[in-house]
Amino acid sequence: ILGLPLGRLIGLALGWRMTFLFLSFVSLLDMAICGDLPCADARAPFTLHDLPGLLRNPIVMGVSFLALLYAGSYFTVYSYIEPFLETVAHFSAQGITWTLVFLGVCGIGGMLLFRFYEARRQPVFYFELGALLAVMVLFLPAASFRPTMLLCCMVFGMIFTMFGTTMQAELIRGCPQAAAPVAMAIYSGIFNVGIASGTWLGGHLVSRDLLSYIGFAGAVLAVGATLVACAFTCRK
């Protein structure tokens, strides 16, 4: 919610190096907080011998592939949203900062909408995928009109938070209790691969002066995520 806009404000005011210095203090604070967290009871330990069975779990594999494509699609755009808003949508520096703030705040809205997931799992699941694809396709056309661009960014932030929460809920639902933390770790690692892949793809387009088309590139990955989701729900 605050990371990107706050980092941008610090960078604009004091230089980008100060943003990284600020991150070092935040990391130290995280370490201090972690030292005070209580340890969970290890009632059912997960061993290395249990790993092959977890990797054969269709829910773990389905969620992991879906996370790879969803994160890749999202970060193809999100990693370069600042230059897009500045160069293509012609937002002012202050307008970009506030747009990123709204994008982050809408993530809270995504968390609130998650409460409908238990009652309507499949509709919510496909809403997240359909909304991602729609935002990607509309990202460039929306740039010509400031309110539509802002709306796209707000939906963008909302569905990303919803997706992360629903995927974690699916892992908890579909794995034994002892295996859930390991499944989460696998999911997190693959999600980070998706972030790196999307950032690489977007950067490749930017280096070829194709910044305007990052949304369409993300849409291709979003279509792939939708196909994986269809196969995933059919197997369930």
N, C-alpha and C positions, 0 to 999 in steps of 0.2 A: 504493500500500500504506500509506504513512504520511501522505500529504498531508491527507486529510480528518480522521482522528483527531487528528493532531498540531495541525492548525489549530484544531480544536475545543478541545483541551486548553489551548492558548495563549489562545484567546478566553475560555474560562471562567475562567482564572486571572488574566489581565492585561487583558482587554477585546479586543473585535474589532479595534480599530485596531492593536494590537500584532501581530495575525496578519498584517495587510498589511505592516507594517514588517518582519516576519520574511521575508515573501515577497520584499521588495526585496533583502535580503541573499542569499537563495537565487538570485535572478536575476543578481546580480553574480558569484556563484560560477559559475553557468552560463556567463557571458560569459568568465570566466577559463579555464574548461575548454575552451570552443570555440576559444580562441586557440591552444591546444596540439594541436588535432586535426590529423592529416595530411590533405593534400589528395588526393582521388582522381584517378587518371589519366583525362583526358578522351579516351578512345580513339575514341569514336563520338559526336560532339556532336549534341545535339538542337536543331533550329532552329525558328523560329516557323512555317516552312512545313510542318513535320511535325505541328503541332498539330491541324489538321482531321482528319487520318487517325487520330490517337490518340483524338479525341473520337468517331469512328465505330467504334472498337473495341468490340465487344459486351461483352467482359469488363470494360473500364473503365466502360462505362455501367451494366452490371448490378451491379457491385460498388458503384458510386456511389449508385445508387438504393437498394440494399439497406442501405448504410451510413446513408443519410438516415433511413430508417424504423427501423432497428435502434437507432441512437443516439437518435432521437426517443422511441421506446418506453422505452428504458432510463432516459433522463434525465427523463422525465415523473415517474418514481418517485424516482430517485436524488437529484435536486435537492431533494427535500422529504422525504428519508428520515428526517432528524433530527426534524422536527416530527411525522411519522407515528409514529415509535417512541415519542415522548414522549406524544403526545395520544391516539393510537388504541391502540397496543400497551402503553402505560403502563410503559415502561422507565424506570429511574432514570437520572440523568445519567451515572453511572459505567457503567451497563449499556449505554447508547447508545454511549459511547466504545469499550468493548470489543467491541461488536457491529460497529462500523465497522472496528476493527482486524482482526477475524476476516474480515470481508468483503474487506479488502485482501489479507490473507495468502492467502486462497483464490484470489486472482489468480495467485499463484505456482503453485498446483495446476493452474490453467488452462493455464499455460505448459508444465507437465510433460505434461499430457494431449495437448498439441499434437503430440507426437511420434508419435501414432497417425494423424495426418492424412494423411501421405503414403501409407500403406497402405490407409486407409479414408476417402478424401476425402468422398464423398457421405454416408455415415452420420454422420460427425462434423459435417458441414455442417448436416444436418437435426437432429441432436441439439442444437446450439446454438440453433437457432430454436425447436424444440419446448420446450426447457428454459426459454427466455425467456418463451414464451407461458404455460407452466405456472406459472412464478413469478408472473407478472402476475395471472393469474386467482386464484391462491391467496393473494395478498398480504394481502388483507383477512381471509379466513377464518383464516389462520395467525396473525394478530395476537392472537387470543384465547388462545393457548397459547404461552408463551415459547420452548420448544424448537423448535417448528415455525417460529416467526418467525425465530429464529436460523438454522435450516436454510435457509429461503428466502433470507436475506441472504448466506449462504455460497455457495449455488449461484449467486446473482445475481453475486457478484464473480468466480466461476470462469468462467462462460460469457462474461462481457464481455471478459475477457482473451483467451479462446480465439477469440472472434469477430474481434477486431482483428488477431490474428496470422494467422488463416486468410485473411482478406480481403487482407492484404498479401502473403501467399504466392501467392494467386490472381493478383494484379496482376503480381508478378514472373514468374510462370509464363506469363502470357498477353500480355506486352508485350515488344517488343524491348528489349535491354539499355539502349540510350541513352534510351529513352522511360520506363523504369521510375521514375526519380526524379520526372519530371513527373506521371506517373500517381499516384504516392504523394501528391504535393502536391495534386492534384485531389481525391483521396480524403480527405485531411486536411481540406481546406476544406469539402467537402460534409458530412463528419462533424461539423464544428463548427456547420454550419447545423442539422444534426439535433439537436445538443445544445441550441442556442438554441430550436429549435421545441419540443422536449420540455419544456424549462424554462418556456417561455411557456404551453404547454398545462397543465402542472401548476399553474403560478401562477394561471391562470384558474380552475381548479377550487378551489384553496385560497381565492381571493378570494370565492368563492361558498359557502364553508363545506362544500366537498365533498372535503376532504382524504382522507377514508376511501376514496374511489373512484378515487384516482389509478392504482391497479393496473389497474382495468378499462379506464381510458382508454389506458394503456400497452398493454394486451392488444389493443386495436383496431389500433394501429400494428404490433404484433407479427404479427397476422394479415396485414396488408398486406405486411410483410417476407417472410412465408412464401410468399405468392402471387408476389411478385417473384422469390424464390429458385426457385420451381417453374418459372417462365418462363425464368429464367437457366440452370438446369440442362438444361431441355429443348432450348434453343438450342445448348447445348454438345454 
